[in-house]
Amino acid sequence: MKVMIRRTGAGLSAYVPKKDLEEPIVKLENEDVWGGVVTLKNGWRFILPDLPRDTRLPITVEARKISDQD
């Protein structure tokens, strides 16, 4: 699933165009974001691809949704 990751004044945010949904990222598995699981405020969890630590934001990546709490 395509996910756009960007930095906001409140931290990192994820936008899912297919669902027209933007949520703050509330939990990171890896400090540098890439190659780990992120959890959105709504409970959705995505595995992000391995990218270099200095990858510039905003960026759209192909992420795999692994669960949600709907």
C-alpha distances in whole Angstrom, upper triangle without the diagonal:
4,6,10,13,16,20,22,25,24,22,18,16,12,11,8,9,8,10,12,13,14,15,17,16,19,19,18,19,20,22,21,17,16,15,15,14,14,15,15,18,17,16,12,12,9,10,10,12,15,17,20,21,23,19,20,18,16,14,10,8,5,5,6,7,11,13,14,17,18
4,7,10,13,17,19,23,22,20,16,14,10,9,6,7,8,10,11,12,12,14,16,15,19,19,18,19,20,21,19,16,15,15,16,15,14,15,15,18,17,17,14,13,11,12,10,11,15,15,18,20,20,17,17,15,13,10,7,6,5,6,9,10,14,15,16,20,20
4,6,10,13,15,19,18,16,12,10,6,6,5,7,9,10,10,10,10,11,12,12,15,16,15,17,17,18,17,13,13,14,14,13,11,13,12,15,15,15,12,12,9,11,9,11,14,14,17,18,18,15,15,12,10,8,5,5,6,6,9,10,13,15,15,18,18
4,6,10,12,16,16,14,10,8,6,5,7,8,11,12,11,10,9,11,12,12,15,16,15,18,17,18,16,13,13,15,15,15,13,14,13,15,16,17,14,14,12,13,11,12,15,14,16,16,16,13,12,9,7,5,4,6,9,9,13,13,17,18,18,21,21
4,7,10,13,13,11,7,6,5,7,9,11,14,15,14,12,10,10,10,9,13,14,13,15,15,14,12,10,11,13,13,13,11,12,11,14,16,16,14,13,11,12,10,12,14,12,14,14,14,11,10,7,6,6,6,8,11,10,14,14,17,18,18,21,21
4,7,10,11,9,6,5,7,8,12,13,17,17,15,13,10,11,10,10,13,15,14,17,16,15,13,11,13,16,16,16,13,14,13,15,17,18,17,16,15,16,13,15,16,15,15,14,13,11,9,5,4,7,9,11,14,14,17,18,20,21,21,23,24
4,7,8,6,4,6,9,11,15,17,20,20,18,16,12,12,9,10,13,14,14,17,16,14,13,12,14,17,17,17,14,15,14,15,18,19,18,18,17,18,15,17,18,16,16,14,13,12,10,7,7,10,12,15,18,17,20,20,22,23,22,24,25
4,5,5,6,7,10,12,16,17,21,20,18,15,12,11,9,10,13,15,16,19,19,17,16,15,17,21,20,19,16,16,14,14,17,19,19,19,19,20,19,21,22,20,20,18,17,16,13,10,10,13,15,17,20,20,22,22,24,24,23,24,25
4,6,8,10,13,15,19,21,24,23,21,18,14,13,11,12,14,16,17,21,20,18,17,17,20,23,22,22,18,18,16,16,19,21,21,22,22,23,22,24,25,23,23,20,19,18,16,13,13,17,19,21,24,23,26,25,27,27,25,26,27
4,7,8,12,15,18,21,23,22,20,17,13,11,8,10,10,13,15,18,18,16,17,16,19,22,21,19,16,15,13,13,16,18,19,19,20,22,20,23,24,23,23,20,20,19,17,15,15,17,19,21,23,22,24,23,25,24,22,23,24
4,7,10,13,17,19,22,21,20,17,13,11,7,8,9,11,12,15,15,13,13,12,15,18,17,16,13,13,12,12,16,17,17,17,17,18,17,19,20,19,19,16,16,16,15,12,12,15,17,18,21,19,21,21,22,22,21,22,23
4,7,10,14,16,19,18,17,14,11,9,6,6,8,10,10,13,13,12,11,9,12,15,14,14,10,11,10,11,14,15,15,14,14,15,13,16,17,16,17,15,15,14,13,10,10,12,13,14,17,15,18,17,19,19,19,20,21
4,7,10,13,16,15,13,10,7,6,4,5,9,11,11,15,15,15,14,11,14,16,15,14,10,10,8,9,12,13,13,13,13,15,13,16,18,17,19,17,17,15,14,11,10,11,12,13,15,14,16,15,18,18,16,18,19
4,7,10,12,12,11,8,6,6,6,6,10,12,12,15,16,16,15,12,13,15,14,13,9,10,7,10,11,12,10,11,10,12,11,14,16,16,18,17,18,15,14,11,10,10,9,10,12,11,13,12,15,15,14,17,17
4,6,9,9,7,6,4,7,9,10,14,15,16,18,19,20,18,15,16,18,17,15,13,13,10,12,12,14,12,13,12,14,13,16,19,18,20,20,20,17,16,13,10,10,9,11,12,11,14,13,16,16,15,17,17
4,6,6,6,5,6,9,11,12,16,17,17,19,20,21,20,17,17,18,17,16,13,13,11,13,12,14,11,12,11,14,13,15,19,19,22,22,22,19,18,15,13,12,9,10,10,10,12,11,14,15,14,16,16
4,5,5,7,8,12,15,16,19,21,21,23,24,25,23,20,20,21,21,19,17,17,15,17,16,17,14,16,14,17,16,18,21,21,24,24,24,21,19,16,14,13,10,11,12,12,14,14,17,18,17,19,18
4,6,8,11,14,17,18,21,22,22,24,25,27,25,22,21,22,22,20,18,18,16,18,16,17,14,16,14,17,17,18,22,22,26,26,27,23,23,20,17,16,12,13,12,12,13,13,16,16,16,18,17
4,5,9,11,15,16,19,21,22,24,25,26,26,22,22,23,22,19,17,16,14,15,13,15,12,14,14,17,18,20,24,24,27,27,28,25,24,21,18,17,14,15,14,14,14,13,16,15,14,16,14
4,7,10,14,16,19,21,22,24,26,26,25,22,23,24,23,21,18,17,14,15,14,16,14,16,16,19,19,21,25,24,27,27,27,24,23,19,16,16,14,16,16,16,17,15,18,18,16,18,16
4,7,10,12,15,17,19,21,23,24,23,19,21,22,21,18,15,14,11,11,10,13,11,14,14,17,17,20,23,23,26,25,26,23,22,18,16,16,14,15,16,15,16,14,17,16,14,15,14
4,7,10,12,15,17,20,21,21,20,17,19,21,19,17,14,12,9,10,10,12,11,13,14,17,16,19,22,22,24,23,23,20,19,15,13,14,13,15,16,15,16,15,17,17,15,16,15
4,6,9,12,14,17,18,18,19,15,18,19,18,15,11,10,6,6,7,10,9,11,12,16,15,19,21,21,23,22,23,20,19,16,14,15,15,16,17,15,16,14,16,15,13,14,14
4,6,9,11,15,16,16,16,13,16,18,16,14,10,9,6,6,9,10,11,12,13,15,15,18,20,20,22,20,20,19,18,15,14,15,15,16,18,16,17,16,17,16,14,15,16
4,6,7,11,12,12,13,10,13,15,13,10,7,6,4,6,9,10,10,9,10,12,12,16,17,18,19,17,18,17,17,14,14,15,15,15,16,14,15,14,15,14,13,15,16
4,7,10,12,12,14,12,15,16,13,11,8,6,6,6,9,9,10,10,12,14,14,18,19,20,21,19,21,20,20,17,17,18,19,18,19,17,17,15,16,15,14,14,16
4,7,9,10,12,10,13,14,11,8,6,5,7,8,11,10,11,9,11,12,13,16,17,18,19,17,19,19,20,18,18,18,19,18,19,16,16,15,14,14,14,15,17
4,5,6,8,6,9,10,7,6,5,7,9,12,14,13,12,10,10,10,10,13,14,15,16,14,16,16,17,16,17,17,17,16,17,14,15,14,14,15,15,17,20
4,7,9,7,9,9,5,5,6,9,12,15,17,14,14,11,10,9,10,12,13,14,16,14,17,17,19,18,19,19,19,17,17,14,14,14,14,15,16,18,21
4,5,5,7,7,6,7,8,11,14,17,19,17,17,13,12,11,10,12,11,12,12,10,14,14,16,16,18,17,18,16,17,15,16,17,16,18,19,21,24
4,6,8,10,9,11,10,13,15,17,20,19,18,16,15,14,13,14,13,13,12,10,12,13,15,15,17,17,19,18,19,17,19,19,19,21,22,23,26
4,6,9,9,11,11,14,16,19,21,20,19,16,15,13,11,12,10,9,9,6,9,10,12,12,14,14,16,15,17,16,18,19,20,21,22,25,27
4,7,6,8,7,11,13,16,18,17,15,13,11,10,8,9,9,9,10,8,10,10,12,11,13,12,13,12,14,12,14,15,16,18,19,21,24
4,6,8,9,13,15,18,20,19,17,14,11,9,6,6,5,6,7,7,10,9,12,12,13,12,12,10,12,10,13,15,16,18,20,23,25
4,7,10,13,16,19,21,19,16,13,10,7,5,5,4,7,9,10,13,12,15,15,16,14,14,11,12,10,11,13,14,17,19,22,25
4,7,10,13,17,18,16,14,10,8,6,6,7,8,10,12,12,15,15,17,17,17,16,16,13,13,10,11,12,12,14,16,19,22
4,7,10,13,15,12,10,7,5,4,6,9,11,13,16,15,18,17,19,17,18,16,16,13,13,10,9,9,9,11,13,15,18
4,7,10,12,10,8,6,5,7,7,11,13,14,16,15,18,16,17,16,16,15,15,13,13,10,10,10,10,11,12,14,16
4,7,8,6,6,4,7,9,11,14,16,18,20,19,21,20,20,18,18,17,17,15,15,12,12,10,10,9,9,11,13
4,5,5,5,6,8,11,12,16,19,19,22,20,22,20,20,17,17,17,16,16,16,13,13,11,12,11,9,10,12
4,5,7,9,12,15,16,20,22,23,25,23,25,23,23,20,19,19,19,19,19,17,17,14,15,13,10,10,12
4,6,9,12,16,17,21,24,25,27,26,27,25,25,22,21,21,20,19,19,16,16,13,13,11,8,7,8
4,6,10,13,15,19,22,23,26,25,27,25,25,22,22,21,20,19,19,15,14,11,11,8,5,5,8
4,7,10,13,16,19,21,24,23,25,23,23,21,20,19,17,16,15,12,11,7,8,6,4,7,8
4,7,10,13,16,18,21,20,23,21,22,20,19,18,16,14,13,10,8,6,6,5,6,9,12
4,6,10,13,15,18,18,20,18,19,17,17,15,13,11,10,6,5,4,6,8,9,13,15
4,7,9,12,15,16,18,16,18,17,17,15,13,10,9,6,5,7,7,10,12,16,18
4,7,9,12,12,15,13,15,14,14,12,11,8,7,5,7,9,11,13,15,19,21
4,6,10,11,14,12,14,14,15,12,11,7,7,7,9,12,13,16,19,22,24
4,7,9,12,10,14,15,16,13,13,10,11,10,12,15,16,19,22,25,27
4,6,8,7,10,12,13,11,12,10,11,12,15,17,19,22,24,27,29
4,5,6,9,12,14,12,14,13,15,16,18,21,22,25,27,30,32
4,6,9,11,14,13,15,14,17,17,19,21,23,25,26,29,31
4,6,9,12,12,15,15,18,18,21,24,25,27,29,31,33
4,7,9,8,11,11,15,15,19,21,23,25,27,29,31
4,6,7,11,12,16,17,20,22,25,27,27,30,31
3,5,9,11,15,15,19,20,23,24,25,27,28
4,7,10,14,15,18,19,22,24,24,26,27
4,6,10,12,15,17,20,22,22,25,26
4,7,9,13,15,18,20,20,23,24
4,6,10,12,15,18,19,22,23
4,7,10,13,16,17,21,22
4,6,9,12,14,18,19
4,6,9,12,16,17
4,6,8,12,13
4,7,11,13
4,7,9
4,6
4
